[in-house]
Amino acid sequence: MSRGGVVDPGAVPARFSLNQETVRQWSMPELVDGCLAAGVGAVGLWRDPVREFGLRETAKLVAGAGLRVSSLCRGGFFTASDPAGRATALEDNRRAVAEAAELGAEALVLVSGGLPAGDRDLVGARRRIVDVLGELVPWAAAHGMRLGIEPLHPMFASDRCVVSTLGQALDIAEQFPARQVGVVADSYHLWWDERLPADLRRAGAGGRIVSVQVADWVTPLPAGVLLGRGQLGDGCIDLRAFRELADSAGYRGPVEVEIFHPGLWARDGGEVLREVIDRYREHVA
């Protein structure tokens, strides 16, 4: 698998993509250098560390290394019920689209937003997502950027994402051209849903699968469940079956490993990457 602590490039599956948050402890230059040393050809980036290093500087660094940017995360949070909140969200998402285009990202991932304080109307919140997208999609089209609506596990419906299933994401995406709006399928958020195979077939038939991401589900969940995504193979998800479902629906793009876990962040980034690649080969590829 490795020589002198460096992963043999031939050992990295071609579709493997490393989401930046999996090795959050790395700076942007360390991320690029680590991927080059390991033979990783694609990365998923996040807006905050990109801004910290500099948008143009990141674009130049990544392009110079020949790395593919499989996604930029994240836009979204469209569910504000007041005009000022909606205007703020739209402006931020326009910036996110422009940033993704500058980076050459293949998609901008959208986390749609939770319920505003005191609001209990899920249907109304989802309707507001469509309204804001109606204004954002032409801007994205002008920048050549595709948007990917990511459903999150229902435990996040109140504060992060009222879109909880792939079917709900498709109901929104299908109101816009497929070349502009698709969906993101993340194992951590969707593994539990018995409708997933049918929804993936529906997404594939419409050309709507923008990105596939993987992490495992480990219980008990920690306090602050956002950081409970498990290392591949440590939990109960059949990750290879998940990837195969997406493949059978026609998806042929990168498969991002996106794990938020303080235990991984506390370790040496190169060691984490080597382990992630090994686990990906064993449980996903």
Contacts in CASP RR format, 6 or more apart in sequence:
PFRMAT RR
TARGET T0000
AUTHOR 0000-0000-0000
METHOD contacts of the structure
MODEL  1
MSRGGVVDPGAVPARFSLNQETVRQWSMPELVDGCLAAGVGAVGLWRDPV
REFGLRETAKLVAGAGLRVSSLCRGGFFTASDPAGRATALEDNRRAVAEA
AELGAEALVLVSGGLPAGDRDLVGARRRIVDVLGELVPWAAAHGMRLGIE
PLHPMFASDRCVVSTLGQALDIAEQFPARQVGVVADSYHLWWDERLPADL
RRAGAGGRIVSVQVADWVTPLPAGVLLGRGQLGDGCIDLRAFRELADSAG
YRGPVEVEIFHPGLWARDGGEVLREVIDRYREHVA
1 7 0 8 1.000
1 8 0 8 1.000
1 11 0 8 1.000
1 274 0 8 1.000
1 278 0 8 1.000
2 8 0 8 1.000
2 11 0 8 1.000
2 274 0 8 1.000
5 274 0 8 1.000
6 37 0 8 1.000
6 38 0 8 1.000
7 37 0 8 1.000
7 38 0 8 1.000
7 39 0 8 1.000
7 273 0 8 1.000
7 274 0 8 1.000
7 277 0 8 1.000
9 38 0 8 1.000
9 39 0 8 1.000
10 39 0 8 1.000
11 277 0 8 1.000
11 281 0 8 1.000
12 38 0 8 1.000
12 39 0 8 1.000
12 40 0 8 1.000
12 41 0 8 1.000
12 277 0 8 1.000
13 280 0 8 1.000
13 281 0 8 1.000
13 284 0 8 1.000
13 285 0 8 1.000
15 252 0 8 1.000
15 253 0 8 1.000
15 254 0 8 1.000
15 255 0 8 1.000
15 285 0 8 1.000
16 40 0 8 1.000
16 41 0 8 1.000
16 42 0 8 1.000
16 254 0 8 1.000
16 255 0 8 1.000
16 257 0 8 1.000
16 277 0 8 1.000
16 280 0 8 1.000
16 285 0 8 1.000
17 40 0 8 1.000
17 41 0 8 1.000
17 42 0 8 1.000
17 43 0 8 1.000
17 44 0 8 1.000
17 68 0 8 1.000
17 70 0 8 1.000
17 71 0 8 1.000
17 254 0 8 1.000
17 255 0 8 1.000
17 256 0 8 1.000
17 257 0 8 1.000
18 31 0 8 1.000
18 35 0 8 1.000
18 40 0 8 1.000
18 42 0 8 1.000
18 43 0 8 1.000
18 44 0 8 1.000
18 256 0 8 1.000
18 257 0 8 1.000
18 273 0 8 1.000
18 276 0 8 1.000
19 43 0 8 1.000
19 44 0 8 1.000
19 71 0 8 1.000
19 73 0 8 1.000
19 213 0 8 1.000
19 256 0 8 1.000
19 257 0 8 1.000
19 258 0 8 1.000
19 259 0 8 1.000
20 26 0 8 1.000
20 31 0 8 1.000
20 43 0 8 1.000
20 44 0 8 1.000
20 45 0 8 1.000
20 46 0 8 1.000
20 49 0 8 1.000
21 46 0 8 1.000
21 73 0 8 1.000
21 258 0 8 1.000
21 259 0 8 1.000
21 260 0 8 1.000
22 257 0 8 1.000
22 258 0 8 1.000
22 259 0 8 1.000
22 264 0 8 1.000
22 272 0 8 1.000
22 273 0 8 1.000
22 276 0 8 1.000
23 31 0 8 1.000
23 264 0 8 1.000
23 265 0 8 1.000
23 269 0 8 1.000
23 270 0 8 1.000
23 272 0 8 1.000
23 273 0 8 1.000
24 260 0 8 1.000
24 265 0 8 1.000
25 265 0 8 1.000
25 266 0 8 1.000
25 267 0 8 1.000
25 269 0 8 1.000
26 34 0 8 1.000
26 269 0 8 1.000
27 49 0 8 1.000
27 53 0 8 1.000
28 49 0 8 1.000
28 50 0 8 1.000
28 52 0 8 1.000
28 53 0 8 1.000
28 57 0 8 1.000
28 58 0 8 1.000
28 61 0 8 1.000
29 53 0 8 1.000
29 61 0 8 1.000
30 269 0 8 1.000
31 43 0 8 1.000
32 43 0 8 1.000
32 61 0 8 1.000
32 62 0 8 1.000
32 65 0 8 1.000
32 67 0 8 1.000
34 40 0 8 1.000
34 270 0 8 1.000
34 273 0 8 1.000
35 41 0 8 1.000
35 43 0 8 1.000
35 65 0 8 1.000
35 67 0 8 1.000
35 273 0 8 1.000
36 65 0 8 1.000
36 67 0 8 1.000
38 270 0 8 1.000
38 273 0 8 1.000
38 274 0 8 1.000
38 277 0 8 1.000
40 67 0 8 1.000
40 273 0 8 1.000
40 277 0 8 1.000
41 66 0 8 1.000
41 67 0 8 1.000
41 68 0 8 1.000
42 67 0 8 1.000
42 68 0 8 1.000
42 69 0 8 1.000
42 70 0 8 1.000
42 254 0 8 1.000
42 256 0 8 1.000
43 62 0 8 1.000
43 67 0 8 1.000
43 68 0 8 1.000
43 69 0 8 1.000
43 70 0 8 1.000
44 69 0 8 1.000
44 70 0 8 1.000
44 71 0 8 1.000
44 72 0 8 1.000
44 73 0 8 1.000
44 105 0 8 1.000
44 256 0 8 1.000
44 258 0 8 1.000
45 58 0 8 1.000
45 62 0 8 1.000
45 69 0 8 1.000
45 71 0 8 1.000
45 72 0 8 1.000
45 73 0 8 1.000
45 103 0 8 1.000
45 105 0 8 1.000
46 72 0 8 1.000
46 73 0 8 1.000
46 74 0 8 1.000
47 72 0 8 1.000
47 73 0 8 1.000
47 74 0 8 1.000
47 75 0 8 1.000
47 96 0 8 1.000
47 99 0 8 1.000
50 58 0 8 1.000
50 72 0 8 1.000
50 99 0 8 1.000
50 103 0 8 1.000
53 61 0 8 1.000
55 99 0 8 1.000
55 102 0 8 1.000
55 103 0 8 1.000
56 102 0 8 1.000
58 103 0 8 1.000
59 102 0 8 1.000
59 103 0 8 1.000
59 104 0 8 1.000
62 69 0 8 1.000
62 103 0 8 1.000
63 104 0 8 1.000
68 106 0 8 1.000
68 254 0 8 1.000
69 103 0 8 1.000
69 104 0 8 1.000
69 105 0 8 1.000
69 106 0 8 1.000
70 105 0 8 1.000
70 106 0 8 1.000
70 107 0 8 1.000
70 211 0 8 1.000
70 253 0 8 1.000
70 254 0 8 1.000
70 256 0 8 1.000
71 105 0 8 1.000
71 106 0 8 1.000
71 107 0 8 1.000
71 108 0 8 1.000
71 109 0 8 1.000
71 184 0 8 1.000
71 210 0 8 1.000
71 211 0 8 1.000
71 256 0 8 1.000
72 96 0 8 1.000
72 99 0 8 1.000
72 100 0 8 1.000
72 103 0 8 1.000
72 105 0 8 1.000
72 107 0 8 1.000
72 108 0 8 1.000
72 109 0 8 1.000
73 108 0 8 1.000
73 109 0 8 1.000
73 111 0 8 1.000
74 96 0 8 1.000
74 108 0 8 1.000
74 109 0 8 1.000
74 110 0 8 1.000
74 111 0 8 1.000
74 150 0 8 1.000
75 92 0 8 1.000
75 93 0 8 1.000
75 96 0 8 1.000
75 108 0 8 1.000
75 109 0 8 1.000
75 110 0 8 1.000
75 111 0 8 1.000
76 89 0 8 1.000
76 92 0 8 1.000
76 93 0 8 1.000
76 96 0 8 1.000
76 110 0 8 1.000
76 111 0 8 1.000
76 112 0 8 1.000
76 113 0 8 1.000
77 89 0 8 1.000
77 92 0 8 1.000
77 111 0 8 1.000
77 112 0 8 1.000
77 113 0 8 1.000
77 114 0 8 1.000
78 86 0 8 1.000
78 89 0 8 1.000
78 93 0 8 1.000
78 110 0 8 1.000
78 112 0 8 1.000
78 113 0 8 1.000
78 128 0 8 1.000
78 129 0 8 1.000
78 131 0 8 1.000
78 132 0 8 1.000
78 133 0 8 1.000
79 112 0 8 1.000
79 113 0 8 1.000
79 114 0 8 1.000
79 115 0 8 1.000
79 116 0 8 1.000
79 125 0 8 1.000
79 128 0 8 1.000
79 129 0 8 1.000
79 162 0 8 1.000
80 86 0 8 1.000
80 88 0 8 1.000
80 89 0 8 1.000
80 116 0 8 1.000
80 128 0 8 1.000
81 116 0 8 1.000
81 119 0 8 1.000
81 128 0 8 1.000
82 116 0 8 1.000
86 128 0 8 1.000
86 131 0 8 1.000
86 132 0 8 1.000
89 132 0 8 1.000
90 132 0 8 1.000
90 135 0 8 1.000
90 136 0 8 1.000
93 110 0 8 1.000
93 132 0 8 1.000
93 136 0 8 1.000
94 136 0 8 1.000
94 139 0 8 1.000
96 108 0 8 1.000
97 108 0 8 1.000
97 136 0 8 1.000
97 139 0 8 1.000
97 140 0 8 1.000
97 143 0 8 1.000
97 145 0 8 1.000
97 147 0 8 1.000
98 143 0 8 1.000
100 107 0 8 1.000
100 108 0 8 1.000
100 143 0 8 1.000
100 145 0 8 1.000
101 143 0 8 1.000
101 144 0 8 1.000
101 145 0 8 1.000
105 145 0 8 1.000
106 146 0 8 1.000
106 210 0 8 1.000
106 211 0 8 1.000
106 254 0 8 1.000
107 145 0 8 1.000
107 146 0 8 1.000
107 147 0 8 1.000
107 148 0 8 1.000
107 184 0 8 1.000
107 210 0 8 1.000
107 211 0 8 1.000
108 140 0 8 1.000
108 145 0 8 1.000
108 146 0 8 1.000
108 147 0 8 1.000
108 148 0 8 1.000
109 148 0 8 1.000
109 150 0 8 1.000
109 184 0 8 1.000
109 210 0 8 1.000
109 211 0 8 1.000
110 147 0 8 1.000
110 148 0 8 1.000
110 149 0 8 1.000
110 150 0 8 1.000
111 150 0 8 1.000
111 152 0 8 1.000
111 160 0 8 1.000
111 161 0 8 1.000
112 126 0 8 1.000
112 129 0 8 1.000
112 149 0 8 1.000
112 150 0 8 1.000
112 161 0 8 1.000
112 162 0 8 1.000
112 163 0 8 1.000
112 172 0 8 1.000
113 125 0 8 1.000
113 129 0 8 1.000
113 160 0 8 1.000
113 161 0 8 1.000
113 162 0 8 1.000
114 125 0 8 1.000
114 156 0 8 1.000
114 157 0 8 1.000
114 158 0 8 1.000
114 159 0 8 1.000
114 160 0 8 1.000
114 161 0 8 1.000
114 162 0 8 1.000
115 121 0 8 1.000
115 122 0 8 1.000
115 125 0 8 1.000
115 157 0 8 1.000
115 158 0 8 1.000
115 159 0 8 1.000
115 162 0 8 1.000
116 125 0 8 1.000
119 125 0 8 1.000
122 157 0 8 1.000
122 162 0 8 1.000
125 162 0 8 1.000
126 162 0 8 1.000
126 163 0 8 1.000
126 168 0 8 1.000
126 172 0 8 1.000
129 162 0 8 1.000
129 163 0 8 1.000
129 172 0 8 1.000
130 172 0 8 1.000
130 175 0 8 1.000
133 147 0 8 1.000
133 172 0 8 1.000
133 175 0 8 1.000
133 176 0 8 1.000
133 181 0 8 1.000
134 176 0 8 1.000
136 147 0 8 1.000
137 147 0 8 1.000
137 176 0 8 1.000
137 177 0 8 1.000
137 180 0 8 1.000
137 181 0 8 1.000
140 146 0 8 1.000
140 147 0 8 1.000
140 180 0 8 1.000
141 180 0 8 1.000
146 179 0 8 1.000
146 180 0 8 1.000
146 181 0 8 1.000
146 182 0 8 1.000
146 210 0 8 1.000
147 180 0 8 1.000
147 181 0 8 1.000
147 182 0 8 1.000
147 210 0 8 1.000
148 173 0 8 1.000
148 181 0 8 1.000
148 182 0 8 1.000
148 183 0 8 1.000
148 184 0 8 1.000
148 210 0 8 1.000
148 211 0 8 1.000
149 163 0 8 1.000
149 169 0 8 1.000
149 172 0 8 1.000
149 173 0 8 1.000
149 181 0 8 1.000
149 182 0 8 1.000
149 183 0 8 1.000
149 184 0 8 1.000
150 161 0 8 1.000
150 163 0 8 1.000
150 169 0 8 1.000
150 183 0 8 1.000
150 184 0 8 1.000
150 186 0 8 1.000
150 189 0 8 1.000
150 211 0 8 1.000
151 161 0 8 1.000
151 163 0 8 1.000
151 164 0 8 1.000
151 165 0 8 1.000
151 166 0 8 1.000
151 167 0 8 1.000
151 168 0 8 1.000
151 169 0 8 1.000
151 183 0 8 1.000
151 184 0 8 1.000
151 186 0 8 1.000
151 189 0 8 1.000
151 190 0 8 1.000
152 160 0 8 1.000
152 161 0 8 1.000
152 163 0 8 1.000
152 164 0 8 1.000
152 186 0 8 1.000
152 189 0 8 1.000
153 164 0 8 1.000
153 188 0 8 1.000
153 189 0 8 1.000
153 190 0 8 1.000
153 192 0 8 1.000
154 164 0 8 1.000
155 225 0 8 1.000
156 164 0 8 1.000
156 225 0 8 1.000
156 226 0 8 1.000
157 164 0 8 1.000
160 226 0 8 1.000
163 169 0 8 1.000
163 172 0 8 1.000
165 190 0 8 1.000
165 193 0 8 1.000
165 195 0 8 1.000
165 199 0 8 1.000
166 183 0 8 1.000
166 185 0 8 1.000
166 190 0 8 1.000
166 193 0 8 1.000
166 195 0 8 1.000
166 196 0 8 1.000
166 199 0 8 1.000
166 200 0 8 1.000
166 203 0 8 1.000
167 195 0 8 1.000
167 199 0 8 1.000
167 202 0 8 1.000
169 182 0 8 1.000
169 183 0 8 1.000
169 184 0 8 1.000
170 183 0 8 1.000
170 199 0 8 1.000
170 202 0 8 1.000
170 203 0 8 1.000
170 208 0 8 1.000
172 181 0 8 1.000
173 181 0 8 1.000
173 182 0 8 1.000
173 183 0 8 1.000
173 208 0 8 1.000
174 208 0 8 1.000
175 181 0 8 1.000
178 206 0 8 1.000
178 207 0 8 1.000
178 208 0 8 1.000
181 208 0 8 1.000
182 203 0 8 1.000
182 207 0 8 1.000
182 208 0 8 1.000
182 209 0 8 1.000
182 210 0 8 1.000
183 203 0 8 1.000
183 208 0 8 1.000
183 209 0 8 1.000
183 210 0 8 1.000
184 210 0 8 1.000
184 211 0 8 1.000
184 212 0 8 1.000
184 213 0 8 1.000
185 200 0 8 1.000
185 203 0 8 1.000
185 209 0 8 1.000
185 211 0 8 1.000
185 212 0 8 1.000
185 213 0 8 1.000
185 242 0 8 1.000
185 246 0 8 1.000
185 251 0 8 1.000
186 212 0 8 1.000
186 213 0 8 1.000
186 214 0 8 1.000
186 215 0 8 1.000
186 258 0 8 1.000
187 213 0 8 1.000
187 214 0 8 1.000
187 215 0 8 1.000
187 216 0 8 1.000
187 217 0 8 1.000
187 237 0 8 1.000
187 239 0 8 1.000
187 242 0 8 1.000
188 213 0 8 1.000
188 214 0 8 1.000
188 215 0 8 1.000
188 216 0 8 1.000
188 217 0 8 1.000
188 229 0 8 1.000
188 230 0 8 1.000
188 237 0 8 1.000
188 258 0 8 1.000
190 196 0 8 1.000
190 242 0 8 1.000
191 217 0 8 1.000
191 236 0 8 1.000
191 237 0 8 1.000
191 238 0 8 1.000
191 242 0 8 1.000
193 199 0 8 1.000
196 245 0 8 1.000
197 245 0 8 1.000
200 209 0 8 1.000
200 245 0 8 1.000
200 246 0 8 1.000
200 248 0 8 1.000
200 249 0 8 1.000
201 248 0 8 1.000
201 249 0 8 1.000
202 208 0 8 1.000
203 209 0 8 1.000
203 249 0 8 1.000
204 249 0 8 1.000
204 250 0 8 1.000
204 251 0 8 1.000
205 249 0 8 1.000
209 246 0 8 1.000
209 249 0 8 1.000
209 250 0 8 1.000
209 251 0 8 1.000
211 253 0 8 1.000
211 254 0 8 1.000
211 256 0 8 1.000
212 243 0 8 1.000
212 246 0 8 1.000
212 251 0 8 1.000
212 253 0 8 1.000
212 254 0 8 1.000
212 255 0 8 1.000
212 256 0 8 1.000
213 255 0 8 1.000
213 256 0 8 1.000
213 257 0 8 1.000
213 258 0 8 1.000
214 232 0 8 1.000
214 239 0 8 1.000
214 242 0 8 1.000
214 243 0 8 1.000
214 255 0 8 1.000
214 256 0 8 1.000
214 257 0 8 1.000
214 258 0 8 1.000
214 280 0 8 1.000
214 284 0 8 1.000
215 229 0 8 1.000
215 230 0 8 1.000
215 232 0 8 1.000
215 257 0 8 1.000
215 258 0 8 1.000
215 259 0 8 1.000
215 260 0 8 1.000
216 229 0 8 1.000
216 230 0 8 1.000
216 231 0 8 1.000
216 232 0 8 1.000
216 233 0 8 1.000
216 234 0 8 1.000
216 235 0 8 1.000
216 236 0 8 1.000
216 237 0 8 1.000
216 239 0 8 1.000
217 230 0 8 1.000
217 235 0 8 1.000
217 236 0 8 1.000
217 237 0 8 1.000
218 228 0 8 1.000
218 230 0 8 1.000
218 234 0 8 1.000
218 235 0 8 1.000
218 236 0 8 1.000
219 236 0 8 1.000
221 228 0 8 1.000
222 228 0 8 1.000
226 260 0 8 1.000
227 260 0 8 1.000
227 261 0 8 1.000
227 262 0 8 1.000
228 260 0 8 1.000
228 261 0 8 1.000
229 258 0 8 1.000
229 259 0 8 1.000
229 260 0 8 1.000
229 261 0 8 1.000
230 259 0 8 1.000
230 261 0 8 1.000
231 259 0 8 1.000
231 261 0 8 1.000
231 264 0 8 1.000
231 275 0 8 1.000
231 276 0 8 1.000
231 279 0 8 1.000
232 239 0 8 1.000
232 257 0 8 1.000
232 259 0 8 1.000
232 276 0 8 1.000
232 279 0 8 1.000
232 280 0 8 1.000
232 282 0 8 1.000
232 283 0 8 1.000
232 284 0 8 1.000
233 239 0 8 1.000
233 279 0 8 1.000
233 282 0 8 1.000
233 283 0 8 1.000
239 283 0 8 1.000
239 284 0 8 1.000
240 283 0 8 1.000
240 284 0 8 1.000
240 285 0 8 1.000
243 255 0 8 1.000
243 284 0 8 1.000
243 285 0 8 1.000
255 280 0 8 1.000
255 284 0 8 1.000
257 276 0 8 1.000
257 280 0 8 1.000
259 276 0 8 1.000
264 272 0 8 1.000
END
